[in-house]
Amino acid sequence: MDHWRKSSYSGPGDGNECVEIATTPTHIAVRDSKSPTARPLTFPAAAFAPFLEALKAHPRR
C-alpha cells in the first residue's frame, strides 16, 4: 500500500491522534500515523464498513 492519507478526524491541534488509511480495490489498511513502519491493520474491503459500524456502536470512553 503506497498511498496513505490521514483521517479527517485527526484530533485537535496538530492532529497527533491520527489514523491513516490506504485502499486498493480489494483491501483497506489502517495505521497509526506516529508509527508508519509498523504493520497496518488490513481488512478485506467488504469487512471495513461493518468494522466502522462496530466502532461507532461501542465508542471508547
C-alpha atoms as an extended CHARMM CRD file, in Angstrom:
* protein
*
        61  EXT
         1         1  MET       CA              0.0000000000        0.0000000000        0.0000000000  PROA      1               0.0000000000
         2         2  ASP       CA              1.6820000000        3.1440000000       -1.2020000000  PROA      2               0.0000000000
         3         3  HSD       CA             -0.9010000000        5.9190000000       -0.9940000000  PROA      3               0.0000000000
         4         4  TRP       CA             -1.6430000000        6.6820000000        2.6470000000  PROA      4               0.0000000000
         5         5  ARG       CA             -3.8930000000        9.5790000000        3.6450000000  PROA      5               0.0000000000
         6         6  LYS       CA             -4.7910000000       10.9950000000        7.0520000000  PROA      6               0.0000000000
         7         7  SER       CA             -8.2260000000       10.6500000000        8.5270000000  PROA      7               0.0000000000
         8         8  SER       CA            -10.3790000000       13.7560000000        8.6100000000  PROA      8               0.0000000000
         9         9  TYR       CA            -10.7470000000       13.0190000000       12.3500000000  PROA      9               0.0000000000
        10        10  SER       CA             -7.1260000000       13.7290000000       13.2210000000  PROA      10              0.0000000000
        11        11  GLY       CA             -7.7530000000       15.0930000000       16.6750000000  PROA      11              0.0000000000
        12        12  PRO       CA             -7.3730000000       18.6280000000       17.9910000000  PROA      12              0.0000000000
        13        13  GLY       CA             -4.3850000000       20.8980000000       17.4820000000  PROA      13              0.0000000000
        14        14  ASP       CA             -1.5880000000       19.3760000000       15.4390000000  PROA      14              0.0000000000
        15        15  GLY       CA             -3.5440000000       16.1830000000       14.7280000000  PROA      15              0.0000000000
        16        16  ASN       CA             -1.1960000000       13.8900000000       16.6190000000  PROA      16              0.0000000000
        17        17  GLU       CA             -4.0190000000       11.4230000000       17.3420000000  PROA      17              0.0000000000
        18        18  CYS       CA             -4.2020000000       10.4470000000       13.7100000000  PROA      18              0.0000000000
        19        19  VAL       CA             -5.0990000000        7.3690000000       11.7690000000  PROA      19              0.0000000000
        20        20  GLU       CA             -4.0070000000        6.9120000000        8.1720000000  PROA      20              0.0000000000
        21        21  ILE       CA             -5.7830000000        4.7960000000        5.5810000000  PROA      21              0.0000000000
        22        22  ALA       CA             -4.7700000000        3.2470000000        2.2730000000  PROA      22              0.0000000000
        23        23  THR       CA             -7.0460000000        1.4500000000       -0.1580000000  PROA      23              0.0000000000
        24        24  THR       CA             -6.8280000000       -0.9880000000       -3.0260000000  PROA      24              0.0000000000
        25        25  PRO       CA             -9.7640000000       -2.4720000000       -4.9350000000  PROA      25              0.0000000000
        26        26  THR       CA             -9.7660000000       -5.4980000000       -2.5980000000  PROA      26              0.0000000000
        27        27  HSD       CA             -8.3390000000       -4.3040000000        0.7540000000  PROA      27              0.0000000000
        28        28  ILE       CA             -8.2760000000       -1.3660000000        3.1390000000  PROA      28              0.0000000000
        29        29  ALA       CA             -5.3740000000       -0.7900000000        5.5260000000  PROA      29              0.0000000000
        30        30  VAL       CA             -5.2800000000        1.3750000000        8.6540000000  PROA      30              0.0000000000
        31        31  ARG       CA             -2.1950000000        2.5030000000       10.5960000000  PROA      31              0.0000000000
        32        32  ASP       CA             -1.1650000000        4.8870000000       13.3500000000  PROA      32              0.0000000000
        33        33  SER       CA              0.4730000000        7.9430000000       11.8010000000  PROA      33              0.0000000000
        34        34  LYS       CA              3.0230000000        8.0200000000       14.6440000000  PROA      34              0.0000000000
        35        35  SER       CA              4.2290000000        4.5160000000       13.6890000000  PROA      35              0.0000000000
        36        36  PRO       CA              4.2450000000        4.4080000000        9.8790000000  PROA      36              0.0000000000
        37        37  THR       CA              6.6750000000        1.4850000000        9.7390000000  PROA      37              0.0000000000
        38        38  ALA       CA              4.5580000000       -0.7370000000       11.9960000000  PROA      38              0.0000000000
        39        39  ARG       CA              2.4030000000       -3.3910000000       10.3710000000  PROA      39              0.0000000000
        40        40  PRO       CA             -1.0040000000       -1.9350000000        9.4050000000  PROA      40              0.0000000000
        41        41  LEU       CA             -4.3540000000       -3.4420000000       10.2550000000  PROA      41              0.0000000000
        42        42  THR       CA             -5.7000000000       -4.7560000000        6.9330000000  PROA      42              0.0000000000
        43        43  PHE       CA             -9.2880000000       -5.6330000000        6.0620000000  PROA      43              0.0000000000
        44        44  PRO       CA            -10.9710000000       -7.1470000000        3.0260000000  PROA      44              0.0000000000
        45        45  ALA       CA            -12.8880000000       -4.2220000000        1.5100000000  PROA      45              0.0000000000
        46        46  ALA       CA            -16.2840000000       -5.7820000000        2.3050000000  PROA      46              0.0000000000
        47        47  ALA       CA            -15.3950000000       -6.0820000000        6.0220000000  PROA      47              0.0000000000
        48        48  PHE       CA            -14.3400000000       -2.4660000000        6.5490000000  PROA      48              0.0000000000
        49        49  ALA       CA            -17.8130000000       -0.8870000000        6.7290000000  PROA      49              0.0000000000
        50        50  PRO       CA            -19.0250000000       -3.3870000000        9.3880000000  PROA      50              0.0000000000
        51        51  PHE       CA            -15.8130000000       -2.6940000000       11.3550000000  PROA      51              0.0000000000
        52        52  LEU       CA            -16.5320000000        1.0580000000       11.3310000000  PROA      52              0.0000000000
        53        53  GLU       CA            -20.1460000000        0.4870000000       12.3500000000  PROA      53              0.0000000000
        54        54  ALA       CA            -18.9900000000       -1.6410000000       15.2890000000  PROA      54              0.0000000000
        55        55  LEU       CA            -16.6450000000        1.1500000000       16.3990000000  PROA      55              0.0000000000
        56        56  LYS       CA            -19.4590000000        3.6980000000       16.2150000000  PROA      56              0.0000000000
        57        57  ALA       CA            -21.7800000000        1.4250000000       18.2030000000  PROA      57              0.0000000000
        58        58  HSD       CA            -19.2200000000        0.9790000000       21.0010000000  PROA      58              0.0000000000
        59        59  PRO       CA            -17.2490000000        4.2330000000       21.2980000000  PROA      59              0.0000000000
        60        60  ARG       CA            -14.2210000000        4.2570000000       23.5360000000  PROA      60              0.0000000000
        61        61  ARG       CA            -14.7150000000        6.3940000000       26.6020000000  PROA      61              0.0000000000
